[in-house]
Amino acid sequence: MELLDKSAKTLLDIGCSDGKFVELAKRKGYHATGIDIEDRIEKTKKTADIVTCFQVLEHVYDPVKAIKNLNRLYKKQLIISIPNEPFFSLYRLGWEKEHLWIVTPKILKYYLGKPKYGKRIIFQRYYVSVWTRNKNPDKKCKRKLKI
């Protein structure tokens, strides 16, 4: 919660599962909603000041398309967390069968540019990163994202 932009009003949680984070965000004063079905990420027209995506990208069929859609959906702040590979898989001794892909910080940086904040957390098992919309148009990420 401490990473969330306090000036933001709306929050969209992608991969909301049981909605616990959405409920927590509502209690903190955000107008929060969630999407949990992968194909709805691509089809949604919703945007929000803050978009969060916690431990989702390694489960979707096309993580690159999902990353590009996440970039389209946020107005102020994008927060993504992923397993810190290869440490996550080593910790789980390879029995994690739900992960379709390994998504690394390098992949996120390639498609979204350098994050404002990035850190390995919880015994180095996860990586969390935060992007913000740059108010100066001359300093935008130079990669063009086409969906």
N, C-alpha and C positions, 0 to 999 in steps of 0.2 A: 504493500500500500504506500510505502514511503517514496516509491519511484513515480507515483502518479502525479501529473501536473495538477496543482491545486486550483489553477484558474480555469481548468476544463469543466464543462458541464455534463457532457455526454460520454458514455463508455460503451463499447461494443466488444464483448468477449467471444472470440472465435474458438470453438471447441469447448463450449461451456459445461459439458457433461451434466452434472446434477444441478448446476446453477449456484453453487455455494459462493463462488467469487462474485457473481453478479449480485447476489443478496448482500454480501459484505460491502460492495461498492455502493449499493443503494443506501445502506446504513451510514455510509460516509458522506452522503449527499449528492452522489452522481445519479443522473438519469441513465441507468444501466440496463442493457439487454444482452442476450446471448444467442449465438447460432451454434448448433452442434452437428448439423448434417453437412458433409463435405460439399455436395453439389450446390447447396444454398450459398456457400461462400462466393462462388463464381457468379451466381445469379443475383445476389443481393445488390440493391441500389442504396442500401443504408450506408451512411457514413457517420463517423463519430469523432469527437475531439480526440479521444483516446481509443485505440484498438489494442486489445491484448490477445495473445496467442500462446498459451502455456502448454508445452509438451504435446503438440499436435502435428507439426510438420513431418515428423518421422512416420506418421500413420496414414497420411493421405496418398492417393495414387499418383498425383503429380505435384510434388512440393514446389517446383519452380513456378508453376501456374498459381499455386496458393500464395507464394511469396509476392508475386506480382499483384495479385488481388489484395493482399494485405496493404501493400503500398498505395493502392487506389482508395482504400477505405478510410484511412486516417487523416484528420485535419491538423492535429497538433502533435500527437505523440503515438508511437508504435512501440509496444513492448513484446518481445518474443523470448521464450525460454525453450531450450532444447537440451537433450541429454548431451553431456560432455563425452564425446566418443574419442578414443576407444575405451576410456576408463569406465563408462557406463556399462558397456557390454562385458568387459572383463569382470566388473563387480558382480554382474548377474550371471557370469559363467556361460554366456552364450545361449541361455534358454529363453530369451526374450523373442518370441515369435510374432509379436504384434507390430514390431518396427519393420516397415517396408524399406526404409531408406536410412542412411546416415546423413544427417544434415549438420554441417559444421559451421562454426563462426565464419570461416573463410567463404563459404557459400553465401551466407547472409550478407556479408560485406560486399561480395561481388555484385549481388542484385540490388542491394539497398544503400550501398555506400558505407562509409565508416560510421559506426554508431556513436552517439553522444556518450554512452556509458556501456561498458561490457565487463562482465565479471563471472568467474567460476564460483559457484556457491554449493553449499551443502556437501562438504567433504569432497569438493572438486567433481561431483557427479553431474552437475547441471551447469549450463551457461545461460545467463540472462543478458539481454541487450536492449537498449533504448535508442530509438531514433526520434528526432524532432524535425518538424518542417522548418526549413531555413527561411527566415523572413527576408534575407537578402538574395534576390533571384540570381545574382552573379555567382553565387557560391553553391549552386545546386549540384547534386551528383551528376557527373557527366554521362553516365549510362542512361540510355533511353529505354524505358520499359514499355514494351508493347504487349498488349493483352489480346 
